[in-house]
Amino acid sequence: MKKSLYILLGICCLFLLVFVNNNYNFYKETIVKITAVKLIKEETATDYYGNKDILYTQLLTGKILNGTLKSKSIELRNQYSYSGAADNQYKKGDALFISLDDNTKATLTGTIKGLKRDSYIVLMAVLFTVFIIAVGKKKGLFSLLSLTFNVILFSLVMDLYLRGINLLLVCSIVVIVFTVFSLILVGGYNQKTFTAIISTLSGTFLTLIIAYIVMKLTNEKGVRYEEMQFLTHPPHEIFMAEILVGCLGAVMDVCITISSSIYELCEKKPDISRKALMDSGMEIGKDIMGTMTNVLFFAYVSGAIPMLLVYLKNGFQTGYSFNMNLSLELIRALTGSIGIVLAIPLSLYTSVFMQHRHLKKREQVS
């Protein structure tokens, strides 16, 4: 049964790869495959702040892949910069979306709208699927199903938000569903998973409460919501929803790690004392605490690096640049780290309590 399932999954992945590389007729937009590239111009540009860049102009020759002009040749011009901030360099073999120009010339021309990226995205998805199943086997497959379910559920949350429903309320409900479904699907329906669910939800919502209290006491001073200025809902509501969802992943990871460790220790050595179990669990928690907080910090801060460099390169002061671009990220990382620290004792005490209770019941039955 398992072998048949893996073969079926492999066939599906292969079909997807073949399909996205030959699905041109399913698009309304005209698609062109580049057959030749020629660099026709190169010039240096300097902006108001003295930043230098190099601008290149390409002459692209391609073949139309769909529509009434299929198989016709076309010429396109593309200008891109060395920095590549808002443009792309194209190469032979790329498939591009274009809009055709209205002209009566012998050679067709058009305007480039963007790169056809679905083949690259599907390739990455297939590689991810192969790797996660190769390493995790059955649990890897369940993890993949859990991820798919969570993506669909998250899309539903965004749809509900657009309909005017309170985002924090919806995210609170969805976080519970995320946690229960993901942990049961990956860990199975057992005591270890039940313990991890209780610890994860307790740690996540406790962190949210702490963050909310601190934000209210400080009147949100120093929190820059400029990136949310185009949203119609209150930015603090959206930011609290961000904290809730962002904190969940890290807390869940810590809780399932400690719960699994305590469970395995008790299975291997049923007569282990409560103190020894607590000491072992705390050592495990200390080991993962530092690495997980660093993971959160780099994950959040790395997203702000491009805008931070833009501010610095355009003459803004360092303090102002950091304040404008890192205030939200640092708060997210800090609250997530608080959640990790809280999750360690919560999951440890819950696991030890539940496991000792289970062992006592087993002894009474025997």
N, C-alpha and C positions, 0 to 999 in steps of 0.2 A: 504493500500500500504506500509506504513512504517513498520507495523507489519510483513508483508510478507518478506520485505527486511531484517529485523533483523533476522527472522527465517532462511532465506537462508544463511545469513552471518554466523550464528551459526552452520549450517550444514557443511558449508565449513571449518570452524575452527575445528570442530570435525573430519571431514574427513582427514584433514591435520595431526592431532595428531595421528590418527590410521595409516595413511600411513607411516609416518616417523618412526614409531615403528615396521613396518613390510616390509620395502623396501629393505631388504638385497640383494635380487636377482637382483636389478637394478645396483649394484656396481660390477665393474670388480675386485676390490681388495677383498681379502679374509677377511671375518669378523668373529670374534670369540666373543662369549658371555662368560664372566667369571663365572664359577660355584663354584670355591673354591679358597681361597687365604691363603698362608702360608708364614710367615716371617722366612727366613732361615739364615739371616746374618745381623749383625749390627756392624758398626765400626765408629770411630771418625777420621775425616780428618782435617788437618791444612794446610793452604796455605802459600805462601811466606811472606805475611803481618801479619801472626798470626791470621787470621780469622778462627774460628773453625766451623765445620759443622759435621753432622752425616749422614752417608750413610747407606741405608737399601737395602737389596736384597729380592725380593719377588719371590716365586714360584707360578705361576698362572696356574690353571687348567681350561680349557674351552671347549666349544663345537662349532664346525664350523657351521656357519649359511647359507652359500651359496657355490656355486661352485660344482665341482665333488666330493669333500670330505665332503659334507654336512652331519651333524650329527656325524662326527667323533670327538673323543676326542683329545686334544692337550695340551702340556705343554709349558709354556712360562716363561722366567725369566725377571724380571724388577728391575733395580736399580734406586732408587730415593733418594733425599737428604731431610734433615729436612727443609732447606731453600726453596726448590722447585723452584729454579731459572730457571732451564732449563730441568726439568723432572716432572713426575707425579706419584702420588700414585694411584694405581687402586684398586677397591673394587669389591666384588661380585655383579653381575648384569650388570657391565659395558660391552659395546660393543666396541671392538678394531679392527682397521685395522692392518693386519699383512702381512708379506711375509713368505711363507713356506720355511723351510730349505730342501735341497736335502739330504735325508738320507734314509736308509733302516731299521731304528730301528722300534721296535714294537710300540713305542709311538711317535706320530708326534711332531715335535718342530718347532718353528718359531721365527721371530724377530718382535717386536712391532713397528709399524709405527706411530700410533697415536690413539686418542680416537674418536669414532664416536659421533659427537656433534650435528648432525642435529635435533635430538629429543628435546634437551634442547633449541636450538635456536628457533625452531617452538613453543615450549611451552611458551617462553618469548614473542614471537610475538603475540600469541593468547591472553595471559594475557593483554598485552598492548592494543590490539584491544578491548577486553571486557571492560577494564577500561575506555578507552577514549570515547567509545560509551555510556557506562553507565552514565558517568558524562556529556559529551557534547551533547548526543543525535544526532540530525541532524548535528550540527556544528562539533561534534566529528567525525562523519563519513566523512564529507568534509575535516576535518583536516587530517584524515588518507589518503584520496585520494590525498591530496596535498603533503603529505610526500612521498607517493609512487611515484608520478610524479617527485618530486625533486630528489629522489634517482636515478631514471632512467635517468633523465637529467644530473645529476652529473657523472654518468657512461659514458654517451656520451661525456662529457667534457674530461674525462681522455683518452678516445679513440682518440679524436681529438688531444690531446696533444702528444700522442704517434705517431701520424702521422706527427708531426712536426709543427703544427699550434701554433702560439703565445698564450701561456696560459693566459696571462693577458687580451688579447683581447677577447678570448673566454669566460673567466669568467665575463668580463664586460657585454657582451651580455646576458649571462646566468643569471646574477644577476637581470637584468631587467625582464627577463621571470619569474624567481623565484618569484620576488616581485609581479608582476601583477597577475600571476596565483594564487599564494597562498592567497593573500589578497582578491581577487574577489571570490575565491572558499569558503573561510571561512566567509568573511564579507558580501558577496553579491555585486551586481552591484548597488552602491548607492554613495551618496556624501561623506559619512564617509570613505568608502573604497578608493575613488578617492583621497581624501585629504591625507590619510595614504600612498598611493603609491607615490604621489609627495614628501611628507616629507621624506619617507624612501630612495628614490633614491637620493634626494638632500643631505641628511645627510651622506649617505654611500660614494658617490663619492667625496663629499667635504672632508671627512676624508681621503680618498685615496690620494687626491691631497696634503693635508697637510703633510701626512706621506712621500709622494714622495719628496716634497720640502725639508723637514727636513733631509731625508736620503742623498739627493744630497748635501745640504749645509755642512753636517758633514762628507761627503765622506764615509758614512757607518762605521765610526769608532766605534769599540766596538761591532759590530754585528758579531756573530760567526756563520758561515755557514757550520761548519764541518759536521753536520748531513746531509747536501745536497751534500757532496763532490763526490758522485758517479753519480750525475745527469749531463747530457750533456748540458742542457740549463743553461743560466746564473742564479745563485741562487737568485739574487735580483729580477729578474722577477717573479720567483716562489713565493718568499716571499711576494711580493706586491699582487699577486693573493690570497695568504693565508689571508692577511690582509683584502682584499676586501670581500671575502666570509665569513670570521669569523666575520667581523664587521656587516654584513647584518642582522644576526639573532637578535642581541641586539638592533640595530637601529629600525628594524621592530617592535619589541615588544614594544618599547617606543612610537613609532609613532601611532600604532593602539590603544594603551592604552589612550593616550591623545586625539586622534581624537574621539574615542568612548565616552570619558568622556565629551568633549565639546558638542558633538552631543546630548547626553542624557540631559545635563544641559539645552540646548536650547529647547529641546522637552518638558521638564518638566516645564520650565519657559521661554516662548518665549519673554517676555519683559525684560529679564535680560540685563543689560548694558554691553557695551564692556569692560569697566574697571573691572567690577565684574567678567566677564567671563575670562579675562586675569589673574586676581588675583587667581581665583580658579584653572585655568589650570596650573599656575606656582607652586602653592602649591602641586598639584598632581605630577608635574614633579620633584619637590624637594624630594618628598617622595620616588619615584621610582629610582631616580638617584643614591643614595647611595647603595641600595640593588643590582641594576643591575651592577654597577662597581665591587662590591664585587663578584658577581656571575662570571663575566668575569675573574677576577683575580684568583679565586680558580679553575675555569675550566681549564685555561691554565697552571697554575703553577702545579696543581696536576699531570699532565701528565709527568712532569720532575722529580718527586720525586724519582722513582726507580733508574734512572741513577745518580741522585745527590747523593743518598745514596751509590751507587757503588763506585763513585769517593771518597767520604769521607772515606768509609771503607777500601779503598785501599791506603790510605796515602796521597792523594792529598790535597793541601792547601784549606782552606775554600773559599777564594776569587777566586781562580782559578776554583774550582768546581762550584761555583755559576755562574761565568762568562761563563763557557763552556756550562752549562745546562739550564740557565735561561735567557740568553740575548734575544733570540728570543721570548720566552714566555712572558717576561715582555713587550717587544715592542708590541706584539699582544694585550696584556691586556691593555696597555696604549692607543694604537690607538683606540681600541674598546671603551674604556672609553671616549675618545675625541668624538667619534661618538655619544655616548649616550648623552653627554652634549650638543652637537650641535643639536641633534634631538629634544630636548625639546623645545627650542624657535622656531625652524623651523616648527615643527608640530603644536605648539600652535598658532603662527601667521597665518599659512596657514588655520588651522581649524576655527579660529575666523573670518578671512576674508571671507572664503567660506560660513560659516554659516550665518553671517550677510547679505551677499549678497543674500543668499537664502531666508532669512526672509523678506528682502525688496521686493523681487520679489513676494513673497506670499502676502504681504500687498497690493502691486499694483494690483494684480489680483483680490483680494477680494474687 
